[in-house]
Amino acid sequence: MTAMTVLGVVLGTGLFGCGNPRAARTETPRAASPAPSGSPSSAPSAPAGALASSPAGRQAPTRAPGPAGLTPVFERGPSGGGEGTRSRDKVVALTFDADMTADQGPRAASGERFDNPELIASLRRLKVPSTIFMTGRWAQEYPSQARSIGTDPLFEIANHSYRHHAFASPCYGLPVVGQADMRDDVRRAFAAFREAGARNVVPYFRFPGGCYDEAALRTLASEKVTAVQWDVVSGDAFATDADAVAEQVLAGVTPGSLVVMHCTRSAAPVTDEAVRRVVPELRARGYRFVKVSELMRG
Ligand SMILES: [Zn+2]
């Protein structure tokens, strides 16, 4: 195996799968997934009971538990009624996974950049409310950025696990978290956000690779998080053509969409450029950008 091949394999196991359509479509046992949004079982909880305190004490809407108390799964907002959709319903949530796997510290130390401050700057300049699904390991590597993102009202930070290991297998070659360690992995990420000084933390969790099964949903039920998937894959992981990523997003977005992208420069190098193309175009089409918490509020 050549050095480049080895590098590709290593990179692939670190990030691949977050945003791959197969993660949500085929590796997710449908039986374990609550009904799609819009159905009674996944409607937002009643206001009084819907507000769960985030670890930082803020309140964000969550979904009611799924069947048998399973962790609820949110994939997108209401469609708003198709053709006749009113402009106020044309909302879309851009989400960015800040990936860093627990064993990637040496690579960061040798200069690999798992952050993407240019992307965050673009989102601020364009005033795009966004949700960052951050791994705890990322927050530890970039505490000042985690604090800056987590104290800016434009953003909210959600949990993408501490180690970025898989909660169901197989999952694109990611190492697997044992069931006994799943809750601790989620708690450890929330703790890392607190230690970094992030305050805008919401009780949402994105499974690494989007891979989950009924056992994982059952195990995490005690953590009172809402699992957040997506309906639009940007394809930004390992992409080299920003136009292609932008086109894929623009082709996929419908009112209520939830888009998955990445905030990890080394493995998603054209995301900033793609976002700068997507945002004005979607606004021209009448869309308004919202955080996942607002999308979930409906
Ligand atoms: Zn990820």
Residues whose N, C-alpha, C, O or C-beta is under 5 A from the ligand:
A	BS01	ZN	L15 C18 D97 D99 P208 G209
